[in-house]
Amino acid sequence: MSAKHLKEFAWGLANSKHPFLWIVRPDVVMGDSANLDLEFLKEIKERGLITSWCNQYEVLSHPSVGVFLTHCGWNSTVETISGENIEFLVKEMMEGEEGKKKKEKALEW
């Protein structure tokens, strides 16, 4: 993804006002390193954790995980990433009816 898309994604997470764990590989930004603004880091200080690696099984099996987003298929959709879209999707999955339906369906499994 481009540095611009990374920043859009970052601010979408921040503006959702939900706590999050974000795994950002160092090579995620094309031709550049994944640097985030100091203003963003201050905004998420109490509710966001950013790291370059985690044990995926341990994280995803934790009961506090509300939404999991993967990079699979991003090549076809990365052009449409905007902060507003990310913010909306996080809020919908964490607070909205669609998110409630998906959680109920997941519990069936």
Beta strands, then each sheet from edge to edge (+ up, - down):
strand 1: 20-23
strand 2: 48-51
sheet 1: 1+ 2+
end
